[in-house]
């Protein structure tokens, strides 16, 4: 049985509409986690390639598109972190970089600057258990609802709620942890 | 061109290539004849050009049938293709990085490859007559494109250009192609500035 592909992976017009809806959000999502414009640009490309690879898991009716997309982006970025570690060991692996014009770089640097508080928040969360940190991240920093965050992470909403509660309790002295959508 | 637009173009090529691979695989899969009928894929996607951005280009039609395209920004090539189709001419538009071009083989050139091989020959070719440079874009003459044929246009914008600068702002190449148009394979074009239109 062949996997059914969502239209965004098979129809260039549908893909373009999807891309235009979300390319800014994806760029911001990445700018909250990575502070180098070239890496952000490369990751934007990788996330949308991953969208094509994962399109069989895409269901337009299953909650917000953005939750699914952030789920894909999270997986991509953790793959990137693994690779960054590998690159550190192999030093000269810099091929596959996108070429950016100066104004691209300037725009991305602005984005990255604007997301500086979010990157600080990440540092504060670093010691939380992975499962709790993931939920807190998506709710507080990326502004998903708990249900959307659960969807992005592939866990049940109840589980997400519990983890969010625990994470907030651990970090209750930090000002930002109660931010984010209520549900 | 912004990197987001460049990336979109590359990704859409990838979507097209994947769809083609799947179609081929599906044909093989159903070649045994066990399946009676395949439902026609009839759905039409509606493009959403959201927003407050000013249009990237303008298309207008003159009384003599000439279609004028004025390009303000090199983005939304697909929408431009759709608008031109609506105006009655089939086109394939590619926006490229300066210093690159599409590989020559885009399909069967009307008048033969020799009709675009030299500047002198090109002047009299259907390709040259179908698209002519105008102030801020090109004038398309549909009568030189014709039915069942596609006007293939690729543009590259010079990032060094600023208003008033004495350099080439952008250049384009036009080819009228009979039948199937092959996708653009981007290659380096070291003498971009010298080759002109």
HADDOCK unambig.tbl for C-alpha pairs under 7 A between the chains (distance, minus, plus):
assign (segid A and resid 9 and name CA) (segid B and resid 15 and name CA) 5.86 0.50 0.50
assign (segid A and resid 10 and name CA) (segid B and resid 15 and name CA) 5.73 0.50 0.50
assign (segid A and resid 10 and name CA) (segid B and resid 16 and name CA) 6.88 0.50 0.50
assign (segid A and resid 10 and name CA) (segid B and resid 19 and name CA) 5.13 0.50 0.50
assign (segid A and resid 11 and name CA) (segid B and resid 15 and name CA) 6.79 0.50 0.50
assign (segid A and resid 12 and name CA) (segid B and resid 12 and name CA) 5.33 0.50 0.50
assign (segid A and resid 12 and name CA) (segid B and resid 15 and name CA) 5.93 0.50 0.50
assign (segid A and resid 12 and name CA) (segid B and resid 16 and name CA) 6.42 0.50 0.50
assign (segid A and resid 13 and name CA) (segid B and resid 45 and name CA) 6.51 0.50 0.50
assign (segid A and resid 13 and name CA) (segid B and resid 47 and name CA) 6.37 0.50 0.50
assign (segid A and resid 14 and name CA) (segid B and resid 45 and name CA) 5.99 0.50 0.50
assign (segid A and resid 17 and name CA) (segid B and resid 47 and name CA) 5.88 0.50 0.50
assign (segid A and resid 17 and name CA) (segid B and resid 48 and name CA) 5.76 0.50 0.50
assign (segid A and resid 45 and name CA) (segid B and resid 7 and name CA) 6.74 0.50 0.50
assign (segid A and resid 100 and name CA) (segid B and resid 3 and name CA) 6.40 0.50 0.50
assign (segid A and resid 104 and name CA) (segid B and resid 2 and name CA) 6.37 0.50 0.50
assign (segid A and resid 104 and name CA) (segid B and resid 3 and name CA) 6.59 0.50 0.50
